[in-house]
Amino acid sequence: MSRVVIIGAGIVGLSTARAAVKRGHEVVLLEKGPMPNPQGASFDLHRMIRAHYGAMEGYARMIAPAFDAWDRVWNDLGKEHFENTGAVAISLSPDDYADKTLQTFRKIGLDHEVHDRAGMEALAPHLDLPEGAWGVTGGRGGPLFASAIVTELTDWVRRHGVDMRDNTEVKAIDRAAGIAVLADGTTVQGDLLVIAAGAWVSNLLPELDGNPVYRQALCYVEPPADYKESWRNAPAIVAIGDHGGYTLPDRRGAGLKFGHGGHRRLQRPDITGFGSDLKAESDIVLGAFRPFLKQPDHYTPQRMQVGYYVLDPSRRFKVETNGKSVLVTNCDGQMFKFGPLMGEQIMRAFHGEQSAAELTNWAAAY
């Protein structure tokens, strides 16, 4: 039996703990806050999974094995925290995100359907799309109920013997030796040290201080009464043109959520915190959708959900091995859907079933 030490109890840390336990290892899980941590990037009512990835063919191909990994999680938890609402990318001009997604779907042989403007407005009656707009659906997609998942995974790994150390701050790391130095000066050493500290990783590894950390604020919205049911029954929106807007439907009481990539800001959680200005920020997020909504003045913002991510221009996950450690970073808001698969792949590499280089290339979807 080997000892696996994991820093960070978000979806990657919990998934790696689960995968390690299932292989018979002793596991120590270190988290700077409570478990689950409501300020962690993984803690939100729902997050999206879909096959739509524009021209990033590798990630589109990874969605099928990601769903397989989630099915194994549901089997362990005894409950499925996902609804297959479908997902759609909407094209407004040639070579935009939806157009690239369609080309990718054709290339990888994924079953899909193209909807013209009339078909899109039948699918989503709350939308008012310009002439020539069209959309593409394909594969399973929809909300993963994130906070329920991380809460139940936390309970599952605890019941299966993981040494859970919440409110435990790591001050330094010896990556080659697999050692985490805690705030009180004590150390925790593993045969494998997995660093999954999200936006706080540069506090542990100063060499990563230049990595861009972004604040993202998502808006939960009450839609007009006339379109409440259509929003609930419509597919999730992955993109409208290239303007960066996306939505998740109100299923299981999670609420209707709007996000806008253009509202992402270079900020750090230990400086900016988790407060939000509902009026100012919702104006920005909802403003990006106004040209595409019927009754745009009848959407009422309820709250903002603030999260922080490491994201560089490559928009590819980085998994780097150094001695006895594996670092998982550059997760963006995209990692949640791949969390269980990531945990399993890390353990595959630890067991020699793939090389460190293969793990790195897989994570980057090359």
N, C-alpha and C positions, 0 to 999 in steps of 0.2 A: 504493500500500500504506500503510495506517495502522498505528499502533503501539497495541496494546492491552496495558495493564498490569493485572494481576490480583493482588489481595492475598487470600491464602488458598487452599490447595490441597486443600480438601474437595470434595464432589461438585459444588457450584456453581462453584467456581473451575476445577476440571478440565473441567467440561462447557462452561463459557464459553471456556476455552482451546481445546478441541476445535472448538467452533463457529466461533471466530475463525480458526483455522488453515484450516479447510475453506473459508472465504471469502477466503483468501489474505493474511491480515494477519500482521505481525510481532507476536509475543506474548512478554511477559515475565511469569513467574509467581513471585510472592514468597511464601515460607512461613516462618513463625517457627521451625518445627521441621524434622524430616526429611520427605522425600516418599516414600511416604505417611507421614502423621503418626499413630501409633497412639493419640495422645491427642485427635485430632480427632473431632468428633461424627459424622463420616461413617464412621469405622473401627470396624466391628463385624462379626461373622460373618454375620449376616443382619438385614435390615430388611424391614418389611412394605409391600406395595403392595396396595391394594384400592379398590373403588368405594364402600364404606360410609363415609358422612360425616354421618350424622344428618341434620339439617335444612340443612346447608351444601351446597345444590344446586350451586353453582358449582364446588366442588372435585370433587363426584361427576361432573360433566360433563367436567372436565379429565382424568380418569383415562384415557379412551380416547386422546386425543392424547399423554398421557404414555407410554402403552404404545407408540404409534407411534414416539416419540422413542427409547425403549429399543430398539426393533427396529433403528433406524438405528445405535445404539451396538453392538449385537450384530454387525451387518454389518461394522462397522469392526474390532471386536476379533476376529471370527472364532469367537466362542463366546457362547452364551446363559447368563448368570448369573442365571437366574430359574427357579422351578418353580411351575407353576400348580396349587397344592394346593387352591385355592378359599379363601374366607374367609366367616365367619359372624358375625353380631351376634345375641345372644340377648336376648330380651325377658323381663323379669320383671314389668312393670307398664305400664299404658297411658302413652303419651307419653314413654317412655324412649328411649334412643339407637336401639335396634333398631326400635322403632315409628316413629320419625321417619325412619330410613333407608328403611323399607318405603314410607312415603308419598313420599319423594324418588324412589325407584326407579320407583314408579308414575307420578309426574309427568314424569320424563324419559324414560320408555319403556324402561327397562333390563330385559332378561329376568332373571327372578329366580324363586326357589322359596321357599315358606314351609314350615317343618317344625314340626309340633306336638311336644309333649314326647317322645312315643315316637319320632318321627322323628329328633329331635335326639339322643336317647340311642343310637339305631342308628347315626347318623352319627359320634357321639363317645362310645363305650361307657365311657370313663373319667369321664364327667360324671354327676353325681347332681343333677338339676334339680328345683326345686319344682313342685308342681301348677300348671298354667296357663302354664308357661314355653313359649316357642316361639322359633324362630330363622329368620333370613332369609339366604339365599345369593344371589349374583348377580354376574355379570361375572367376569373373570379376577382372580385374587388369589393371594397367597402370598409366599414369601420372595424378596427380592433379596439376592444374596450379596455384601454390601457391601464387605468387606475385599478380596475378589477383584476386585471392580469398580474400586475406587479404585487398587489396585495396577496393574491392567492399563491403566487410563486414564492413570495416571502414565507408564507405559512408552510408551503410544501417543503422547501429546503430546510426550514427549521425542524419540522417533524422528522426529516430524514437525516438528522444528526449534524447539520452544518453548525460550526461554531460562529454564531452571529454576534458581532461586536459593533453595535450601533453607537453613535455619538463618540466615535473613535477617530481622531484626526491623525493622519499620516503626515509627517513633516519632511521626510526625505526617503529616497529609494536608492538601493544599490542594485541596479538592474542585472548586472552580470552574476551576482551572488544570489539573487532572488530574495533580498531582504527589504522589508519595510520598517522604517524607524518611526515610532509613534511620538506624539507630543510629549509624553512623560519620559522619553529617553529609552524606553524598552524597545526591543526589536521582535519582529515576527518573520520567520524565514520559511520559505517553501521550496520544494523541488521544482515548482512552477509558480511564478508570480505573475498574475494577470492584472494589468493596469487599465481600468475602465472607469476613470474618474471624470469623464465628460469635460465640461467647460472649466473645471478646476485643475486639469492635468498640469498646466504650466506652473502651478504652485508647488507641485511635487518634482517636476523636471524642468529646471530653469532654462535648459537649452531649447525648450519649446515656447519660451515666452513670446516669441514673435509670431506664433501661429494665430491667425485671426479668430477671435471669439465674438459671436454675434448674439444680440438679444432679439428674440422674436416674440411678438405679442399677437395672439390670435383672438378673434372676437366671437363670442357667443351671442346669438341674435334671436329675437322673437320676430318671425316673419309676419306679413299681412295675413289677416284671418282668411282671406280668399285663397291663399296659396300655402297655408300651413300643411295640408295633407299632400299637396303635390311635391313640396320639398321633402317630406318624410318618405315618399314613395319613389322619388327620382334617384338616379345613380349619383354617387359622389362625383364632383367635378375636379379633375386633375389639373386642368389648365384651360384658360380661355385665351386663345392666341398666344402671345409671348408676354402678356402683362403680369403673369405670376400669381393669378388668383386661383384659389382652390376652396372647396367646401366639403363638409361631411354632414350627412343627414341626421336628423333627430331620431335615433333609434334607441330603444330601451331607456328613454328618458335622459339621454346624454345631452340633448340640445343640438340646435343647428349651429355649426361652426364655420366661420369664414376666416381664411388666411390670405395674406398678400405678401409675396416675397419682397416686394418693393418697400415694405415697412421694416425689413430687417436692418439692424443698426450695429455697427462695431462698438460693443460695450461688454463689460465684464461683470459677472454677478456680484463679486465682492466689492465692486465700486458702485454700481447702479442699483442693485437690489431688485426686489420683485414687485414693487409698487407699479401702478399704471394710472394714466389719465384717461378715464373711460371716454369722455367727450372728444378729446383731441385725437386719441388713437383710433377710436371707432370711426371717426370722420375720414381718416386716411384709408382704413381697410375697406369700409363700405363704399367710400368714394370711388375706389378702383372698380367696383362692381356696378355702380349706378347706370352706366350706359347699357348694361345688359339685363336689367331687372324691370319687370312690370311693377307698378306702384312703388318706385324706389324710395318715396318719402314715408312709407309705412313700415319700415324696418326699424325695430327698437333694439339698440345694443343693451345687453344684459351685464356682461363683464368681459374683462380681458384675461387671457391665460398667458402668463409670461414664462418663457423658457430660454435657455442659453445653449449654444452649440459651437463647436469648433468646425470651421468650414473654410477650406481654401479654394482657389479657382478651379482646381481639378474636379471637385465634387465627387471624389472617389474615396472610399474608406481606406484608412491606413492601418495595417496590422504589421507591426515590426517586432521581430525577435532579437533579443540581445541577451546572450548568456542564458540564464534561467528565467528570463522574463519575456512576456508578450505584451506589447502596448497596443491598445485599440483606440484610435482617435480619428479625427476628421469625419465625425459621424453625421453632421448636419442634422436635419430633422428626419432623415430617411432611415436611420438605423433600426428604429423600433420594429419594423416589419421583418427585419432579418435577424433579430436578437437570438431566438432559439437556434437557428441555423448557424449563426456565428459561434455560439457556445459549443455546439457539436463539432464544428470545424477546428476550433482551438484545441479541443481534446483529441481530435484525430491527429493533429500535428504532434501533440505531446506524446502520443502513443506510437509515433513513427509511421503512421499510415499515410502521411504526406509530408513533404519537406517544408521547412520554414519559408523557402522561396515560393513554393506552391501555395501555401497559405496566404502569403502577401499578395500574390498575383490573383488568387481567387477573390480575395476581399476587394481588390481594386477592379474586379470584373474584366480583367484582360483575357 
